[in-house]
Amino acid sequence: MRTKQEEIDLLRQTAAELGEDSYCGGWLAEVADHVESDIRADMLPVPTVGAWRRFCAEMQAEAKDRADGIIAAATDKAREREGKAYREVDSAAMALRAALRTLGSL
């Protein structure tokens, strides 16, 4: 197992060996200070792109589940209110027919 300092040295050495013109040498050199700071603070380095993708996928799935729940609750409430409105219209129509019968019998 390597020490923190050995890992930091290896990171900087690798960045230098790859050089600025390599695919990731410039990037390694750019993030080396942040990674070193995280290592010294006993923190894991910033998550990888794959970890961020997984995190975003989890957030998206959770948001979809929550949205589906909100839509279902809104749909149920709309059906409930629609049913109530139909019942009120039916009640009003019955009252109107009763009133017309009463007027017709006068």
All heavy atoms as an XYZ file, in Angstrom:
812
protein
N       0.845     -1.173      0.000
C       0.000      0.000      0.000
C       0.897      1.244      0.000
O       1.884      1.307      0.720
C      -0.906     -0.018      1.236
C      -1.868      1.103      1.288
S      -3.080      0.762      2.592
C      -4.016      2.216      2.504
N       0.507      2.208     -0.788
C       1.298      3.438     -0.902
C       0.850      4.472      0.130
O      -0.292      4.488      0.553
C       1.146      4.031     -2.297
C       1.669      3.133     -3.389
C       1.383      3.756     -4.740
N       1.580      2.777     -5.792
C       2.598      2.793     -6.641
N       3.491      3.747     -6.569
N       2.710      1.876     -7.559
N       1.771      5.329      0.463
C       1.432      6.430      1.366
C       0.741      7.530      0.546
O       0.767      7.525     -0.687
C       2.692      7.025      2.020
O       3.496      7.639      0.999
C       3.479      5.957      2.771
N       0.151      8.469      1.276
C      -0.485      9.606      0.600
C       0.546     10.330     -0.277
O       0.257     10.659     -1.437
C      -1.063     10.583      1.620
C      -2.259     10.086      2.363
C      -2.714     11.152      3.347
C      -3.888     10.701      4.162
N      -4.371     11.760      5.057
N       1.710     10.579      0.292
C       2.735     11.322     -0.453
C       3.177     10.553     -1.693
O       3.403     11.144     -2.749
C       3.942     11.642      0.438
C       4.926     12.592     -0.222
C       4.280     13.913     -0.621
O       3.640     14.573      0.190
N       4.448     14.321     -1.877
N       3.289      9.231     -1.577
C       3.682      8.427     -2.741
C       2.621      8.529     -3.848
O       2.969      8.641     -5.029
C       3.888      6.962     -2.334
C       5.147      6.738     -1.519
C       5.240      5.325     -0.946
O       4.192      4.666     -0.758
O       6.368      4.896     -0.692
N       1.371      8.523     -3.470
C       0.313      8.648     -4.469
C       0.329     10.029     -5.121
O       0.160     10.164     -6.335
C      -1.062      8.365     -3.856
C      -1.279      6.905     -3.549
C      -2.726      6.564     -3.248
O      -3.637      7.298     -3.692
O      -2.946      5.552     -2.574
N       0.550     11.053     -4.316
C       0.624     12.414     -4.849
C       1.800     12.531     -5.808
O       1.673     13.078     -6.916
C       0.731     13.445     -3.697
C      -0.581     13.477     -2.907
C       1.095     14.830     -4.237
C      -0.488     14.193     -1.567
N       2.941     12.006     -5.404
C       4.137     12.050     -6.262
C       3.897     11.301     -7.568
O       4.278     11.769     -8.641
C       5.351     11.463     -5.530
C       5.817     12.322     -4.353
O       5.419     13.513     -4.293
O       6.557     11.788     -3.493
N       3.253     10.148     -7.472
C       2.967      9.353     -8.667
C       2.008     10.097     -9.599
O       2.189     10.098    -10.818
C       2.376      7.992     -8.267
C       2.055      7.033     -9.408
C       3.294      6.731    -10.243
C       1.455      5.754     -8.857
N       1.015     10.754     -9.024
C       0.074     11.540     -9.826
C       0.807     12.633    -10.588
O       0.647     12.788    -11.797
C      -1.001     12.152     -8.918
C      -1.933     13.178     -9.557
C      -2.818     12.518    -10.612
C      -2.778     13.851     -8.494
N       1.635     13.397     -9.881
C       2.367     14.493    -10.520
C       3.382     13.970    -11.534
O       3.554     14.534    -12.616
C       3.040     15.356     -9.465
C       2.012     16.111     -8.627
C       2.630     17.222     -7.813
N       1.650     17.904     -6.999
C       0.806     18.833     -7.446
N       0.815     19.178     -8.707
N      -0.048     19.405     -6.617
N       4.045     12.867    -11.208
C       5.013     12.255    -12.126
C       4.311     11.787    -13.395
O       4.797     12.011    -14.501
C       5.709     11.076    -11.434
C       6.672     10.319    -12.321
C       7.223      9.070    -11.623
O       7.045      8.892    -10.418
N       7.878      8.224    -12.389
N       3.171     11.154    -13.240
C       2.418     10.659    -14.402
C       1.961     11.820    -15.273
O       2.082     11.760    -16.507
C       1.205      9.820    -13.943
O       1.677      8.747    -13.132
C       0.433      9.275    -15.125
N       1.459     12.876    -14.661
C       1.024     14.055    -15.422
C       2.203     14.627    -16.196
O       2.076     14.968    -17.378
C       0.431     15.097    -14.482
N       3.373     14.710    -15.555
C       4.565     15.261    -16.212
C       5.036     14.351    -17.344
O       5.394     14.826    -18.428
C       5.679     15.467    -15.185
N       5.043     13.033    -17.106
C       5.491     12.086    -18.133
C       4.570     12.108    -19.350
O       5.033     12.016    -20.480
C       5.579     10.670    -17.560
C       6.772     10.455    -16.663
C       6.822      9.032    -16.095
O       6.107      8.146    -16.625
O       7.555      8.822    -15.131
N       3.261     12.210    -19.108
C       2.330     12.242    -20.234
C       2.462     13.544    -21.012
O       2.316     13.562    -22.234
C       0.897     12.056    -19.740
C       0.552     10.673    -19.218
C      -0.832     10.681    -18.579
C       0.612      9.648    -20.340
N       2.675     14.631    -20.296
C       2.856     15.921    -20.945
C       1.544     16.575    -21.346
O       0.480     15.949    -21.377
N       1.671     17.839    -21.662
C       0.492     18.646    -22.007
C      -0.161     18.202    -23.315
O      -1.335     18.454    -23.536
C       0.883     20.123    -22.105
C       1.274     20.749    -20.781
C       0.086     20.934    -19.853
O      -1.025     21.255    -20.325
O       0.271     20.742    -18.636
N       0.589     17.580    -24.198
C       0.058     17.212    -25.517
C      -0.607     15.836    -25.544
O      -1.085     15.408    -26.590
C       1.177     17.265    -26.569
C       1.691     18.673    -26.789
O       0.903     19.626    -26.599
O       2.878     18.823    -27.140
N      -0.635     15.144    -24.423
C      -1.269     13.821    -24.383
C      -2.770     13.972    -24.153
O      -3.266     15.066    -23.909
C      -0.652     12.964    -23.279
O      -1.108     13.403    -22.020
N      -3.473     12.877    -24.226
C      -4.922     12.911    -24.023
C      -5.309     13.384    -22.627
O      -6.247     14.136    -22.449
C      -5.544     11.529    -24.276
C      -5.593     11.177    -25.732
C      -4.696     10.262    -26.271
C      -6.519     11.759    -26.587
C      -4.724      9.940    -27.619
C      -6.555     11.451    -27.934
C      -5.648     10.529    -28.449
O      -5.687     10.226    -29.771
N      -4.575     12.929    -21.606
C      -4.987     13.305    -20.259
C      -3.876     13.930    -19.415
O      -4.114     14.301    -18.272
C      -5.610     12.119    -19.526
S      -4.525     10.716    -19.356
N      -2.693     14.114    -19.969
C      -1.600     14.710    -19.191
C      -1.917     16.117    -18.730
O      -1.696     16.469    -17.565
N      -2.444     16.941    -19.632
C      -2.803     18.307    -19.276
C      -3.895     18.352    -18.230
O      -3.854     19.148    -17.278
N      -4.859     17.452    -18.408
C      -5.963     17.389    -17.432
C      -5.438     16.957    -16.071
O      -5.802     17.539    -15.043
C      -7.044     16.442    -17.939
C      -8.142     16.244    -16.946
C      -9.185     17.083    -16.706
C      -8.282     15.156    -16.033
N      -9.979     16.575    -15.704
C      -9.444     15.388    -15.278
C      -7.532     14.002    -15.789
C      -9.872     14.506    -14.290
C      -7.963     13.126    -14.817
C      -9.131     13.387    -14.071
N      -4.577     15.924    -16.057
C      -4.015     15.474    -14.778
C      -3.248     16.594    -14.095
O      -3.374     16.793    -12.880
C      -3.083     14.276    -14.987
C      -3.725     12.906    -15.077
C      -2.665     11.844    -15.375
C      -4.465     12.560    -13.810
N      -2.460     17.334    -14.870
C      -1.708     18.443    -14.286
C      -2.655     19.495    -13.725
O      -2.400     20.077    -12.657
C      -0.791     19.053    -15.346
N      -3.760     19.728    -14.428
C      -4.728     20.746    -14.002
C      -5.438     20.356    -12.710
O      -5.695     21.206    -11.855
C      -5.756     20.963    -15.110
C      -6.736     22.072    -14.836
C      -7.694     22.278    -15.997
O      -7.279     22.159    -17.154
O      -8.876     22.550    -15.711
N      -5.759     19.074    -12.544
C      -6.516     18.654    -11.358
C      -5.625     18.176    -10.218
O      -6.118     17.900     -9.123
C      -7.551     17.546    -11.703
C      -8.549     18.042    -12.720
C      -6.870     16.264    -12.139
N      -4.329     18.093    -10.451
C      -3.422     17.537     -9.444
C      -3.498     18.282     -8.108
O      -3.485     17.648     -7.050
C      -1.987     17.529     -9.970
N      -3.580     19.608     -8.140
C      -3.653     20.367     -6.877
C      -4.910     20.016     -6.097
O      -4.869     19.847     -4.875
C      -3.623     21.872     -7.145
C      -2.250     22.356     -7.587
O      -1.254     21.661     -7.302
O      -2.187     23.432     -8.215
N      -6.023     19.884     -6.788
C      -7.284     19.543     -6.120
C      -7.245     18.126     -5.558
O      -7.675     17.879     -4.431
C      -8.468     19.686     -7.080
C      -8.662     21.075     -7.578
N      -9.100     22.106     -6.774
C      -8.450     21.618     -8.800
C      -9.165     23.220     -7.483
N      -8.777     22.956     -8.714
N      -6.701     17.204     -6.359
C      -6.607     15.817     -5.903
C      -5.669     15.727     -4.700
O      -5.974     15.055     -3.711
C      -6.139     14.886     -7.046
C      -5.880     13.475     -6.532
C      -7.168     14.867     -8.173
N      -4.561     16.432     -4.763
C      -3.622     16.428     -3.631
C      -4.304     16.963     -2.371
O      -4.171     16.382     -1.291
C      -2.392     17.273     -3.947
C      -1.415     17.316     -2.792
C      -0.158     18.121     -3.089
O       0.070     18.474     -4.257
O       0.587     18.384     -2.122
N      -5.045     18.043     -2.517
C      -5.755     18.616     -1.374
C      -6.744     17.610     -0.793
O      -6.849     17.458      0.427
C      -6.482     19.888     -1.817
O      -7.255     20.404     -0.772
N      -7.477     16.924     -1.668
C      -8.437     15.916     -1.203
C      -7.721     14.766     -0.487
O      -8.183     14.299      0.559
C      -9.253     15.368     -2.380
C     -10.270     16.363     -2.907
O     -10.519     17.387     -2.232
O     -10.816     16.121     -4.003
N      -6.609     14.316     -1.048
C      -5.856     13.210     -0.431
C      -5.378     13.621      0.959
O      -5.529     12.880      1.929
C      -4.662     12.793     -1.324
C      -5.177     12.093     -2.585
C      -3.700     11.881     -0.560
C      -4.095     11.840     -3.632
N      -4.828     14.803      1.078
C      -4.309     15.273      2.374
C      -5.443     15.440      3.392
O      -5.234     15.275      4.591
C      -3.541     16.573      2.204
C      -2.252     16.381      1.438
C      -1.345     17.594      1.523
N      -0.171     17.466      0.668
C       0.853     16.644      0.875
N       0.864     15.861      1.927
N       1.862     16.593      0.038
N      -6.648     15.727      2.913
C      -7.802     15.894      3.806
C      -8.546     14.580      4.032
O      -9.617     14.565      4.617
C      -8.749     16.940      3.225
N      -7.969     13.487      3.553
C      -8.596     12.165      3.665
C      -9.968     12.117      3.005
O     -10.903     11.477      3.502
C      -8.710     11.716      5.126
C      -7.376     11.272      5.680
O      -6.560     10.721      4.911
O      -7.137     11.475      6.885
N     -10.096     12.806      1.900
C     -11.347     12.785      1.132
C     -11.077     12.060     -0.176
O      -9.977     12.142     -0.729
C     -11.802     14.219      0.825
C     -12.155     15.018      2.065
S     -12.542     16.734      1.659
C     -13.907     16.549      0.546
N     -12.089     11.378     -0.650
C     -11.944     10.767     -1.960
C     -11.925     11.874     -3.001
O     -12.616     12.887     -2.858
C     -13.111      9.816     -2.242
C     -13.157      8.572     -1.366
C     -14.428      7.777     -1.671
C     -11.938      7.711     -1.598
N     -11.144     11.707     -4.057
C     -11.130     12.721     -5.107
C     -12.522     12.917     -5.707
O     -13.415     12.085     -5.534
C     -10.169     12.157     -6.145
C      -9.300     11.219     -5.373
C     -10.199     10.636     -4.317
N     -12.679     14.024     -6.413
C     -13.947     14.357     -7.067
C     -14.443     13.151     -7.865
O     -13.656     12.457     -8.498
C     -13.734     15.573     -8.001
C     -14.981     15.879     -8.783
C     -13.292     16.769     -7.201
N     -15.744     12.896     -7.813
C     -16.281     11.727     -8.528
C     -15.933     11.728    -10.012
O     -15.777     12.783    -10.624
C     -17.794     11.861     -8.336
C     -17.949     12.700     -7.120
C     -16.779     13.624     -7.108
N     -15.862     10.546    -10.549
C     -15.569     10.380    -11.971
C     -16.799     10.728    -12.806
O     -17.909     10.863    -12.272
C     -15.182      8.923    -12.266
O     -16.316      8.092    -11.963
C     -13.974      8.485    -11.459
N     -16.600     10.816    -14.097
C     -17.712     11.085    -15.006
C     -18.754      9.971    -14.879
O     -19.957     10.237    -14.826
C     -17.208     11.216    -16.457
C     -18.364     11.288    -17.436
C     -16.318     12.440    -16.601
N     -18.290      8.744    -14.780
C     -19.216      7.619    -14.617
C     -20.042      7.727    -13.345
O     -21.245      7.460    -13.346
N     -19.396      8.155    -12.269
C     -20.124      8.324    -11.009
C     -21.158      9.436    -11.143
O     -22.279      9.310    -10.643
C     -19.151      8.637     -9.868
N     -20.790     10.526    -11.810
C     -21.745     11.618    -12.019
C     -22.905     11.162    -12.881
O     -24.058     11.526    -12.648
C     -21.062     12.840    -12.642
C     -20.351     13.669    -11.631
C     -19.011     13.868    -11.526
C     -20.944     14.406    -10.548
N     -18.733     14.685    -10.449
C     -19.895     15.034     -9.835
C     -22.247     14.599    -10.114
C     -20.128     15.828     -8.716
C     -22.465     15.403     -9.001
C     -21.410     16.002     -8.319
N     -22.615     10.366    -13.898
C     -23.698      9.854    -14.759
C     -24.657      8.984    -13.962
O     -25.873      9.078    -14.118
C     -23.117      9.084    -15.939
C     -22.512      9.987    -16.981
C     -21.994      9.215    -18.164
N     -21.440     10.137    -19.138
C     -20.502      9.832    -20.003
N     -19.994      8.604    -20.031
N     -20.059     10.727    -20.850
N     -24.110      8.122    -13.113
C     -24.966      7.268    -12.273
C     -25.798      8.127    -11.327
O     -26.996      7.898    -11.145
C     -24.126      6.254    -11.497
C     -23.604      5.114    -12.350
C     -22.940      4.021    -11.519
N     -21.787      4.486    -10.761
C     -20.560      4.625    -11.257
N     -20.312      4.337    -12.514
N     -19.570      5.041    -10.486
N     -25.163      9.124    -10.717
C     -25.857     10.026     -9.807
C     -26.983     10.757    -10.539
O     -28.113     10.840    -10.034
C     -24.854     11.028     -9.213
C     -25.485     12.079     -8.352
C     -25.961     11.763     -7.091
C     -25.599     13.378     -8.803
C     -26.548     12.742     -6.285
C     -26.177     14.366     -8.006
C     -26.652     14.044     -6.747
N     -26.692     11.260    -11.723
C     -27.712     11.978    -12.505
C     -28.846     11.037    -12.917
O     -30.017     11.429    -12.887
C     -27.086     12.625    -13.734
S     -26.021     14.030    -13.325
N     -28.513      9.811    -13.285
C     -29.543      8.833    -13.648
C     -30.436      8.528    -12.451
O     -31.665      8.417    -12.590
C     -28.894      7.558    -14.183
N     -29.838      8.407    -11.262
C     -30.619      8.172    -10.050
C     -31.537      9.357     -9.756
O     -32.705      9.180     -9.407
C     -29.697      7.911     -8.858
C     -28.976      6.584     -8.916
C     -27.874      6.453     -7.864
O     -27.751      7.354     -6.999
O     -27.126      5.465     -7.929
N     -30.990     10.564     -9.897
C     -31.805     11.765     -9.673
C     -32.953     11.834    -10.676
O     -34.085     12.186    -10.318
C     -30.948     13.028     -9.795
C     -30.103     13.304     -8.581
S     -29.106     14.811     -8.691
C     -30.215     16.007     -9.349
N     -32.656     11.501    -11.928
C     -33.690     11.542    -12.964
C     -34.777     10.513    -12.661
O     -35.971     10.811    -12.786
C     -33.069     11.270    -14.330
C     -34.041     11.373    -15.480
C     -33.375     11.138    -16.816
O     -32.271     10.608    -16.898
N     -34.054     11.526    -17.875
N     -34.391      9.314    -12.253
C     -35.368      8.274    -11.923
C     -36.220      8.702    -10.726
O     -37.443      8.507    -10.725
C     -34.656      6.951    -11.641
N     -35.585      9.286     -9.719
C     -36.327      9.752     -8.544
C     -37.296     10.870     -8.932
O     -38.449     10.883     -8.495
C     -35.367     10.254     -7.471
C     -36.058     10.720     -6.213
C     -35.098     11.238     -5.149
O     -33.932     10.821     -5.133
O     -35.531     12.070     -4.334
N     -36.830     11.786     -9.771
C     -37.697     12.887    -10.216
C     -38.878     12.351    -11.014
O     -40.013     12.819    -10.863
C     -36.897     13.882    -11.053
N     -38.627     11.347    -11.867
C     -39.710     10.754    -12.653
C     -40.724     10.073    -11.739
O     -41.933     10.224    -11.927
C     -39.170      9.754    -13.665
C     -40.247      9.178    -14.572
C     -39.708      8.147    -15.531
C     -40.761      7.565    -16.420
N     -42.051      7.286    -15.846
N     -40.233      9.339    -10.739
C     -41.133      8.688     -9.788
C     -41.990      9.715     -9.050
O     -43.195      9.534     -8.877
C     -40.350      7.849     -8.773
C     -39.757      6.587     -9.364
O     -40.158      6.209    -10.493
O     -38.890      5.977     -8.715
N     -41.345     10.795     -8.617
C     -42.086     11.841     -7.904
C     -43.099     12.510     -8.830
O     -44.233     12.782     -8.425
C     -41.126     12.860     -7.311
C     -40.298     12.277     -6.174
C     -39.323     13.256     -5.600
N     -40.050     14.302     -4.877
C     -39.485     15.391     -4.403
N     -38.201     15.601     -4.575
N     -40.192     16.281     -3.750
N     -42.681     12.768    -10.075
C     -43.594     13.385    -11.044
C     -44.769     12.467    -11.327
O     -45.922     12.914    -11.396
C     -42.847     13.718    -12.336
N     -44.500     11.174    -11.478
C     -45.581     10.208    -11.710
C     -46.568     10.210    -10.540
O     -47.780     10.142    -10.734
C     -45.016      8.796    -11.917
C     -44.303      8.628    -13.258
O     -44.454      9.511    -14.128
O     -43.582      7.622    -13.412
N     -46.033     10.304     -9.317
C     -46.901     10.359     -8.140
C     -47.745     11.616     -8.116
O     -48.939     11.572     -7.784
N     -47.141     12.731     -8.473
C     -47.881     13.999     -8.507
C     -48.969     13.943     -9.567
O     -50.108     14.364     -9.330
C     -46.915     15.173     -8.761
C     -46.019     15.380     -7.531
C     -47.674     16.453     -9.110
C     -44.834     16.300     -7.763
N     -48.630     13.408    -10.732
C     -49.617     13.291    -11.818
C     -50.758     12.374    -11.405
O     -51.933     12.677    -11.635
C     -48.939     12.804    -13.118
C     -48.029     13.911    -13.664
C     -49.972     12.374    -14.154
C     -47.104     13.460    -14.776
N     -50.433     11.248    -10.776
C     -51.474     10.313    -10.334
C     -52.393     10.966     -9.305
O     -53.622     10.830     -9.376
C     -50.834      9.049     -9.753
N     -51.806     11.687     -8.345
C     -52.615     12.359     -7.326
C     -53.493     13.435     -7.960
O     -54.673     13.572     -7.599
C     -51.710     12.978     -6.259
N     -52.937     14.189     -8.908
C     -53.713     15.235     -9.590
C     -54.839     14.623    -10.419
O     -55.957     15.153    -10.451
C     -52.802     16.082    -10.476
N     -54.558     13.506    -11.072
C     -55.580     12.820    -11.870
C     -56.707     12.327    -10.973
O     -57.894     12.492    -11.297
C     -54.954     11.643    -12.655
O     -53.940     12.171    -13.523
C     -55.981     10.901    -13.476
N     -56.341     11.731     -9.835
C     -57.366     11.272     -8.884
C     -58.218     12.432     -8.387
O     -59.444     12.325     -8.303
C     -56.704     10.567     -7.691
C     -56.098      9.224     -8.049
O     -56.398      8.704     -9.149
O     -55.317      8.703     -7.232
N     -57.574     13.533     -8.063
C     -58.302     14.701     -7.569
C     -59.222     15.260     -8.654
O     -60.371     15.634     -8.375
C     -57.309     15.775     -7.108
C     -57.931     16.881     -6.321
C     -58.429     16.353     -4.991
C     -58.760     17.468     -4.050
N     -59.340     16.982     -2.816
N     -58.726     15.295     -9.898
C     -59.551     15.791    -11.005
C     -60.768     14.895    -11.217
O     -61.880     15.390    -11.429
C     -58.720     15.874    -12.282
N     -60.571     13.575    -11.139
C     -61.699     12.647    -11.284
C     -62.712     12.847    -10.164
O     -63.926     12.806    -10.371
C     -61.198     11.214    -11.306
C     -60.534     10.835    -12.602
C     -60.166      9.361    -12.634
N     -59.509      9.059    -13.888
C     -58.404      8.353    -14.006
N     -57.838      7.844    -12.920
N     -57.873      8.131    -15.181
N     -62.187     13.041     -8.956
C     -63.061     13.267     -7.797
C     -63.895     14.532     -8.003
O     -65.117     14.530     -7.782
C     -62.190     13.400     -6.542
C     -62.937     13.688     -5.272
C     -61.974     13.904     -4.111
O     -61.030     13.100     -3.950
O     -62.170     14.892     -3.378
N     -63.233     15.600     -8.429
C     -63.950     16.866     -8.640
C     -64.923     16.763     -9.811
O     -66.016     17.340     -9.766
C     -62.960     17.997     -8.865
C     -62.241     18.366     -7.592
C     -61.316     19.525     -7.765
N     -60.688     19.851     -6.494
C     -59.823     20.826     -6.327
N     -59.495     21.594     -7.342
N     -59.303     21.051     -5.140
N     -64.538     16.042    -10.838
C     -65.432     15.852    -11.982
C     -66.685     15.091    -11.548
O     -67.806     15.453    -11.900
C     -64.700     15.087    -13.097
C     -65.540     14.882    -14.343
C     -64.797     14.087    -15.398
O     -64.058     13.128    -15.035
O     -64.973     14.397    -16.579
N     -66.484     14.040    -10.764
C     -67.625     13.275    -10.252
C     -68.546     14.138     -9.408
O     -69.772     14.069     -9.532
N     -67.946     14.960     -8.561
C     -68.737     15.852     -7.723
C     -69.516     16.846     -8.583
O     -70.704     17.106     -8.328
C     -67.829     16.608     -6.748
C     -68.579     17.526     -5.806
C     -67.643     18.236     -4.849
C     -68.449     19.182     -3.951
N     -67.594     19.995     -3.116
N     -68.867     17.368     -9.615
C     -69.544     18.326    -10.505
C     -70.727     17.657    -11.206
O     -71.813     18.241    -11.307
C     -68.556     18.879    -11.529
N     -70.529     16.423    -11.696
C     -71.631     15.710    -12.347
C     -72.783     15.466    -11.377
O     -73.956     15.608    -11.727
C     -71.157     14.382    -12.958
C     -70.485     14.547    -14.297
C     -69.170     14.128    -14.481
C     -71.157     15.106    -15.379
C     -68.533     14.271    -15.702
C     -70.534     15.250    -16.612
C     -69.222     14.832    -16.766
O     -68.618     14.975    -17.983
N     -72.440     15.097    -10.134
C     -73.481     14.872     -9.134
C     -74.246     16.167     -8.847
O     -75.475     16.158     -8.693
C     -72.879     14.292     -7.848
C     -72.459     12.834     -7.987
C     -72.069     12.212     -6.660
N     -70.940     12.867     -6.009
C     -69.654     12.634     -6.309
N     -69.340     11.767     -7.257
N     -68.697     13.257     -5.650
N     -73.533     17.277     -8.764
C     -74.192     18.567     -8.523
C     -75.092     18.957     -9.694
O     -76.202     19.476     -9.486
C     -73.147     19.656     -8.253
C     -72.485     19.505     -6.894
C     -71.373     20.518     -6.659
O     -71.084     21.340     -7.561
O     -70.776     20.483     -5.569
N     -74.632     18.708    -10.914
C     -75.459     19.003    -12.092
C     -76.701     18.125    -12.076
O     -77.822     18.597    -12.334
C     -74.651     18.821    -13.401
C     -75.560     18.809    -14.625
C     -73.596     19.910    -13.539
N     -76.524     16.829    -11.785
C     -77.679     15.919    -11.709
C     -78.655     16.380    -10.633
O     -79.876     16.372    -10.835
C     -77.230     14.479    -11.414
C     -76.592     13.805    -12.617
O     -76.783     14.299    -13.748
O     -75.914     12.781    -12.398
N     -78.140     16.791     -9.483
C     -78.989     17.253     -8.389
C     -79.758     18.517     -8.806
O     -80.961     18.642     -8.540
C     -78.134     17.525     -7.152
O     -78.915     18.016     -6.104
N     -79.069     19.423     -9.464
C     -79.724     20.654     -9.928
C     -80.786     20.331    -10.973
O     -81.887     20.920    -10.963
C     -78.685     21.622    -10.489
N     -80.474     19.392    -11.875
C     -81.452     19.015    -12.909
C     -82.678     18.379    -12.278
O     -83.820     18.649    -12.690
C     -80.805     18.059    -13.916
N     -82.479     17.526    -11.265
C     -83.613     16.904    -10.570
C     -84.463     17.965     -9.881
O     -85.697     17.915     -9.938
C     -83.108     15.868     -9.551
C     -82.583     14.602    -10.192
S     -81.789     13.449     -9.029
C     -83.012     13.256     -7.779
N     -83.795     18.927     -9.250
C     -84.527     20.002     -8.571
C     -85.301     20.831     -9.587
O     -86.456     21.212     -9.337
C     -83.551     20.882     -7.790
N     -84.698     21.091    -10.738
C     -85.379     21.855    -11.782
C     -86.586     21.085    -12.318
O     -87.675     21.658    -12.483
C     -84.402     22.178    -12.920
C     -84.953     23.007    -14.069
C     -85.503     24.337    -13.589
C     -83.888     23.227    -15.128
N     -86.437     19.785    -12.541
C     -87.569     18.977    -13.026
C     -88.693     18.951    -11.981
O     -89.883     19.046    -12.317
C     -87.085     17.557    -13.355
C     -86.349     17.458    -14.674
C     -86.153     16.014    -15.131
N     -85.241     15.271    -14.281
C     -83.933     15.229    -14.427
N     -83.358     15.916    -15.385
N     -83.192     14.517    -13.622
N     -88.297     18.833    -10.702
C     -89.311     18.842     -9.637
C     -90.034     20.175     -9.617
O     -91.266     20.221     -9.459
C     -88.665     18.556     -8.282
N     -89.282     21.248     -9.774
C     -89.906     22.573     -9.788
C     -90.837     22.716    -10.992
O     -91.947     23.276    -10.859
C     -88.838     23.660     -9.811
N     -90.446     22.194    -12.125
C     -91.301     22.287    -13.324
C     -92.562     21.449    -13.131
O     -93.662     21.856    -13.553
C     -90.526     21.809    -14.563
C     -89.446     22.764    -15.074
C     -88.650     22.117    -16.196
C     -90.082     24.084    -15.541
N     -92.442     20.293    -12.501
C     -93.639     19.466    -12.232
C     -94.593     20.214    -11.310
O     -95.801     20.188    -11.487
C     -93.227     18.117    -11.630
C     -92.760     17.101    -12.676
C     -92.670     15.696    -12.086
N     -91.763     15.585    -10.934
C     -90.449     15.388    -11.013
N     -89.881     15.273    -12.180
N     -89.735     15.287     -9.919
N     -93.998     20.832    -10.286
C     -94.812     21.584     -9.341
C     -95.518     22.733    -10.069
O     -96.725     22.960     -9.852
C     -93.952     22.141     -8.187
O     -93.321     21.052     -7.528
C     -94.788     22.925     -7.189
N     -94.817     23.433    -10.910
C     -95.426     24.533    -11.660
C     -96.487     24.027    -12.612
O     -97.522     24.678    -12.824
C     -94.355     25.323    -12.445
C     -93.451     26.225    -11.639
C     -92.351     26.794    -12.524
C     -94.237     27.362    -11.013
N     -96.241     22.850    -13.164
C     -97.212     22.271    -14.103
C     -98.481     21.819    -13.411
O     -99.542     21.765    -14.039
N     -98.394     21.513    -12.147
C     -99.582     21.039    -11.444
C    -100.371     22.203    -10.856
O    -101.424     21.993    -10.256
C     -99.199     20.065    -10.359
O     -98.448     20.706     -9.342
N     -99.899     23.398    -10.986
C    -100.633     24.552    -10.426
C    -101.772     24.960    -11.296
O    -102.032     24.950    -12.351
C     -99.700     25.755    -10.226
C     -98.630     25.581     -9.152
C     -97.752     26.856     -9.117
C     -99.218     25.354     -7.798
